[in-house]
Amino acid sequence: MMEITEGSHAVAEAVRLCRPQVIAAYPITPQTHIVEALADMVANCKLDADYITVDSEFSALSACLGASAAGSRTYSATTSQGLALMFEVCFNVAGMRLPIVMSITNRALGAPLSIWNDQQDSISLRDSGWIQFYAEDNQEATDLHIIAYRVAEDFSILLPAFVCFDGFILSHTYEPIDILSQEDVDKFLPKFTPYQRLDAADPISFGMYATPDYYLEFRYETDCALKRAKGVIQKVGKEFGTMFGRDYSALVEGYRLDDAETAIVAMGSICGTVKDAIDEMRDAGKKVGLLKIRVFRPFPDDEIAQALSKVQRVAVLDKDISLGSKGAVALEVRDALYKTGIPVKGYILGLGGRDVRKKDIKEIVSLVEKGIGDQFFGLRKELL
Amino acid sequence: MVDKAIELFDCGHRACGGCGAALAARLVMKGAGKNTIVVSATGCMEVFSTPYPETAWKVPWIHSLFENASAVASGIEASLKMQGREEKVVIMAGDGATFDIGMICISGAFERGHDFTYICYDNEAYMNTGIQRSGATPYDASTTTSPSGSCSFGNKLPKKDMPQILAAHGAPYVATASIAYPADLMQKIEKAVRTKGPCYVQVHAPCCTGWGFEGEQTIAIAKLAIETGLWVNYEMVDGKVSKVKKVVRKPVEEYLKTQKRFRHLFKPTRQDAEIAHIQSIADKNAEKYGIDIKLKKE
């Protein structure tokens, strides 16, 4: 059913349809509308879940960890400082192979304090073992939550997943969204069956410590599982497409890329702006295309190499920076294209909510054509 | 009644000979029974009981992090409730995880009123990392981060009153216990586990390695702590103190002399003022809880 609704509310509806049994969350801007909507559903018996109003994000994810280990489907949502506070638990959840799904309304990290959008928060957790989806619009953000549970809970994967969508830009924007029916989602996402659980009838120990004789293999197997998630995402994304008409089987998605000489690589809501800019550049005779990264972890290196094999140059847009180095996406795209010799330039932009417009994208294309890049873009020189 | 003959914390773990915490785990599990899910905080007990791929726990057991055991337990309890399951949730954490780093999670979980029992095995310092001072370390104890020295008598800070803090959260049942009184300890655990809501039991568990005494002295030293009034066994039901263990008090010196962590109070010279101060702590305990048995005159 199509509804004109706010991104956060659409995501809350999708989460409700996934029937989480335990929700633990702590309020933080711009995540609040999601968890408020879920609390309202629980208060009005529209969602049969235990909603734990925890003392911190650290406790939120810790409570989800316990609930997941005890055998429940669990959900949390956070952003920015909240995600940073969860850092330790994030690694723990992935290491313990618990399929928790969490929404990230992407927001900048302080200092200085900023409540506005960039993707530094989830990018900073790239090494934690969580699957990371990035949505371009609210329909995608909504659908990806349902897909995320299927992938995370697959017995060949058993890893947690972030569904990232840009704070305010998506979370607080109203768009027409197709909200699926409970009956349809139940067919796509069966009742949660834990692979193992804490159970007095069948006692097992979770979260033991590993000596140097064992630790390396635990890390290897977690890495293997995360890489296996590629295939499962492709399969589950295709199945979603067959059932609901929106295919998410591609880890990366090209836009007017077939004959492109210059490719822009981006993640999240900025892709919409890039597409509009590309349309205008195409009208002006420039052969420019977009490669949107929907799944950042596992990193789709082969898929990127294949999609960009025919372009002459690549401009990567990063709403993050590995301070002292470069943008995280640019570094990994360059690694994926290393063997091809195609030049890759990175642009750090939009941090802390700085607006990125079509003319900025056009300017970046002219910069990459001149071989200028690996720099911040859009700095206010008068402040420096 | 829980069957006390069943061992749910098995032998073969890696604790030191004479470890008070290992004995506490064994007794706690006898009191809790097999229909229990245990959540451990990082610490000595977690490390000596679960070196992968071996475990000493014959009940379902989980360890996540140092400071989040009560938040993990909150999630487990919520999950069990949603599944209509009846298992009891018991947290086992040391004093560092309880008095210091876990406080925010503990406060949140007790305020929310989850149905679990939190056991703090109190060995009065961070033993797993090498005997550093915690909020549970007693006055004048020498630890590796509060060492006695030419201008220090060791830890200058008082022991935090966790039972009172948790009673103030509205915990329906709070108790202190000691491994030297196993029947009392098991009874308190059983009562805590049976009581709905968040309950807290703080168990005095001497550490031979950290306190500096021979392993066969563990029980005797735990008993001396009670007999000198430096540890008081009591219950708090709905915040009211009851069932205080009464004693014919011995001077604190008898307890202090048994442990290397207090050796600097006696050697190279006897520190009368410091010993008198520790005696005053015991005297205050005695007055506050009314532990003294008044002997009738012949």
Interface residues (C-beta under 8 A of the other chain):
Chain A: Q21 V22 A24 D48 A49 D50 I52 T53 V54 D55 S56 F58 S59 A60 S62 A63 C64 L65 G66 A67 S68 A69 A70 G71 S72 T74 E88 V89 N92 M96 L198 D199 A200 D202 P203 I204 S205 F206 G207 M208 Y209 A210 T211 Y214
Chain B: K34 N35 T36 I37 V39 E46 V47 T50 P51 Y52 P53 T55 W57 K58 V59 P60 W61 I62 H63 S64 L65 E67 N68 A71 V72 A73 S74 G75 I76 E77 A78 S79 L80 K81 M82 Q83 E87 I104 C105 S107 G108 A109 E111 R112
